[in-house]
């Protein structure tokens, strides 16, 4: 048995039967531990029943007691007295083994979930936990790479295309979940903007948009009506609104917010006789590049096209939702 300093651990059973954890549930070796009391509460049985199952697990040789049990110094309240006692804790191997032996409703739900999870590993070669992925995105990507290496000579894991999709669109799954739940960020992160006067920035936007127009006309993808203002300085007015300040504070504080509103206003306000959507998309990317914002991995051409069309077709009352979606993609 090992002696360790116990970290705070709270675990419970989700509706689907899965064991889930709250708080700091790992030690320096990233191992999960639970007391006899916690395991009994988890599976809805008395401690004496759980203790008997654990003894049988060790007796049968299913698990080694020395490597799966640890002694933690635990502080507890005993009739108003705060007492520190050494208590045995069992690692996740023991918790899972008990879950397959206990006769209770919660244990049955656990076994259904565990069997389903195991089936995914056997048939697909992997399973995903979205809550963990959100917290450990980079570790997840590394795990995908490790799985692909292991899968090279494994007939059960001839699914590299699926793994590539999971890796490539790993952030997309979470963005779609946020969209489904209508949970969007309200602000960006980059507050440091380009140090340039409004007049110069406006002039450069007009010049670069003119170059864009010229190239489209050369390719016969636009006419002279493209990016032709309905009213003089309409674009300048939109840019001014995006960069405006009130009471000494910028209305849109971050680069992401400014870019998102520039895209939205050009598309929805129709400042040009033709090409509002393409001009808005161009100005959006142009502004991000001007501010040295790295967007290439977040906003692909296909994503930008979809985003532009979505904004164009959106109801004006959904403006905050559209802006939030852009901020979510730039996150």
N, C-alpha and C positions, 0 to 999 in steps of 0.2 A: 504494500500500500504506500501511496505517496502522500507527503505532507505539503500542502499548498495554502496560499492565502486566498480566501474565497472572494470572488467578485460578485456583484449584485446580479441575480438571475431571476427572471420571472418567465415562466412558460405556460402555455395553455393549449387547448385543442380548438382549432378553427372549425367552422361549420362543416367543411368537407372532410373532417377527420384528421387533417394534418396537424403535426406538432409545430407550433409557432412560438417564437421567443421575443421577449421584450427586454430592453436594457442591455447592460454589458454582460453578455453570456459566454464570453470566451476567456481563457487564460492565455499565458504567453505561448502555448503550443496550439492555440486555436481549438481547444477541446471543450465540449459542452458537458456540464456537470449538473446533477440534480439530487436532492436529498430523498430519503425514503418517504418523507412526508409529502414532498412535491410530486413524486411519482404516483403516490397513492391518490392524491387530489386529481392528478392528470387523468388517471384511468378510472376514477370513481370507485375505488375499493379501499378496505381497511389496510392500515400499515402492516398488520400481521399477515394478510394475504400476500401483499407485495413482497414482504420479507421472505416468505416461504418460497415464492417463485424464484427470487434471486438466489437463494441457497441451492435450489434444484439446478439452476442455470450453471452455477459454479461446480456443483457436484457431478453433473453430466459431462463437464469438460467443454461445454459450448463456448464459454468465455473464461479467460484467465483472471482470477480475482486480483492478483497483484498489479496488473496493468489497467484494470478498469475501475478500481476503487481508490479514492483519495480521502485524506483527512483534512478538513477545513476548520479553522478557528471561526466560529459563528457566534455573533452577538445576538442575544435574545432577551425578551422581557419575561421574567418569571415572578408573577405575583408582585409586580411593582419594582422588582430588583433587576437591574441590567447585568446579565451574566454572560461571560464568554465561555463557550464550551467547544470541544473538538467533536465534530460530527462527521460521520461517513457520508461521502457523496459518490454517486455512480455516474460513469460517463455515458455518452449517447448510445454506445453499443448495448449497455445494460438496459437502458430505457426502451430501446427498440425491441430487445429480446423479451422484456416483460410484456410489452404491448401485444406480442404474438401469443402469449400464454394466458393472460387475464380474461376472465369471463365477465364482461360488463358491456353496457351499451356503448360507452365511449371507446372502449378498446376495440369493439367491433367496427365502429366508424373509422378508427385509426387503421385497422387492418385493410379495410376497403381502399382507403387512400394510399397506404403503403404498397399494396398489390398493384394498384393502378400506376403508381410512380415507378415501381420495379419493371412493370410491363413496358413502359416507355423506354427505359434504359435498354431492355433486351431487344425490343423491336426497332427502336430508332437509334439507340446508342447514346442518347442524351435526354435530359429533361430540363425544364427551365423554371426558375423561381423569380418572378418579376420583381418582388420586393427586394430580394438580394441584389438583382441586377441593377436596380436603381441606385443602390448604395455603393456598389462595387463594379461600376461600369468597365473600368480598365482591366480589373482582374477577370471579369467575364470574357473580354476580348482575348486575353491571354489564354484562358481556359479553352476557348474555341480553337485557338492555334494548337494547343496541346492535344486536344481531341483529334484534330485533323492528322497530326503526326502519328498518333496511336492507331488511327483508323486505316492507315495505308495498306496494311496487310490483314485487315479484319473484314470478312465478308458481311458481317452484320452492320458495318458502318460505311457502306458505299453511298453516302449521302452528302458528299462534299458541297454539292450545289445548295442544299438546304442550309448547311452550316455557313456558307458564304453569304446567303441571303440574311440569315440571322445576324451575322456580323455586320454586314453592310447597312442593314436597316435597324440595328439594335436601338438607336435613339428614336426611330420612327414609331416603333411599337408603343413607346411611352408617350410620344406626342399624340398619337391617335387615342390613347387612353385618356389623356388630358382633354382632348377635344370632346370625347364622349361624355366626360364628366363636366364639361364646360368650365374647366379650371385653367385659367390663363395667367401668365405673368403680367404685371401691370407696368413694370419698368425693365430696362435693360441693365447692363453692368458697366459698360464703357462710358465714363463721364468726361474723359479727356477728348475734346474735339479738335479739329484742325484749326490752327492759329492763322486765320486769314480773314480779311475784311469781307463783310457781306457783299459789297459792290464787286470785289474781285471774284468771289465765289460764284456770284450770279452770272458774271460775264463769262467765266470759264464753263459754266453749265450750258449757256446758250451756244458757245463756240463748239463744245464737244457734241452737243445734240445736233448741231448743223452738220458736223462731220459724219455723224451716224446717219443722218438723213441723206446725205450725199452718197454714202455707200449703199444704202437701200435703193436709191433711185438708180444707181449704176447697175445693181443686180436686178432691176426691174421689179422690185418688191414694194415700191412706194411711188407716189406722185408728188408734185409740188405742194399739194395740200397737206402732206404729212408734216406734223409739228408746226403748222402755220397757225399762229395765235388768232383766236377770234377777237380778242381785245388786246391792245398793246400792253406788254409787261404782265400778262396773266401768270406766266410761269414764275416771274420774279416775285409776284404777290404770294404765290403758294410757298416758295422758298422762304420768303419773309415770315410767313405764318409759322412755318416749321422751326425757324430759328428765333422766334420772338421771345422777349422776356417780359415779366410782369413783377413789379415791386422788387426789381433788382435780381430776380431769379428766373432762369430759363424755364419756359412752360414745359418743354420736353427736354429733360435733363441729360439723357444718354444718347449715344450715337445710334443705338438700335431704335429708340423711340423716334428720333428725327427721321431716320431712313424709312421706317414703317409708315409714318404719317406722310412723308413725301410721296411714297408709292400710292397710298390711299387717295390723297387729295388730287393728284394728277389724273388718276383713273376715274374718280367719281365726279370731279368738278368740270371735266371736259374743257380744258383751256384751249385745245387745238381743234381745228376743223377736221382733222383726221389723225389717226395714230396715237390716241391718248393712252391706250393700254401698252403699246410698245414703248412709247416715250416714258411712261411711268416706270416700267420695268427697267429701262435704260438708266433713268435718273436714280432709281433705288440702288442699283449696282454701282453706278458712278459715285454716289455719295459714300457708300461703304468703302470703296477703294480709295477715295480721297482721304478718308479717315483711317486708312491702313487697318481696316477691320477684316479679319480672315473669315471669309464666308464660303469659300469654295467647297468645303466639305459639308456645309450645312444647306446651302442653296444651290442645287444643281440646275441646269437649264430646264429640265422637265419640271422640277419643283417650282421654279420661278414662273413658268408658263401656267401651271395649275393654280398657283397662288394669285396670279394676275387675273385669270378668268373668274376665279372664285370671288374676288373683290368686285370685279365688274358686274357680276350677276347678283351680288348680295343686296339685301335690303338696307337702306341707310340707317335704320334703327339698330342694325347689327354692327355698327362701326367699331365699337369697343371690342367685340368678338373678333373681328377681322384683324384689328391692330394686335390683339393678344395672340392670335395665331401666328402672325409674323414674328413677334417677339419670342414665341415658343420655338419656332424653327431656328432663330438666331441664337438661342440659349446655349 
